[in-house]
Amino acid sequence: MTGRPDRAERSLEVDVSGYMHNKGLSAGLNPCLLYPQVAARDASQGLAMRSQQLVDVLKSVVQADVASQNSVIQFYMTHNLSGGWEGWLQTVFARGVFSVDQIADFNREVPYTGSALRCDLWFQGGTGIWVELKTQRSGAYVNTVADFSADIAKILSLAAPFRQANVLVALAVFQLSAADRNNLRQIQIRGPSGALNYWGWNSQRSAWVDVSADILNAPVGVLMVAAYRAP
């Protein structure tokens, strides 16, 4: 692991001030709401590529926030406010998805087709895009990884033809604890079909580092993004 941003991460980097100037946006606009413009991809692209794109958007959104002096995430975590920041992140993440894909429609808490279960975020972009996105609600909240694991189980409970025809992703953002390390490792051991990855934010390198292969030794306290992408 070099800790260097991969190609997808580099493509998501943005000069906020330049972007605002080019778009004629007000200098008072919260830079956390600005995202790099990535060329929209054709709706026929592979589901795996589109699901990875969602992960890249989330990492970019979180990175932009923690780099800000007015970080929403750091504010809520530091003040240990029980109201949480999950709704904020879901909304800002959705805005980022519109920047990188051809999205015709969007809604929240939409029932999965043929199921009573609901997703956190739904996009229509030629293919249905269904996202579960959880956060650590406060500094004292300890069940984010359990929430993430439950979202994986929810996705895997859906009918196989539906999973194969749609983009389905479970995501989580949280501050890593010792218990989280063990619980994340247990998810790996259970081996859900699909792609499962964990990234830790390295503030010294200002980069996400993939710690999936050594999750038990990841530093406690690091900000994490966990992602599961259905096959």
Disulfide bonds with the S-S distance in Angstrom:
none
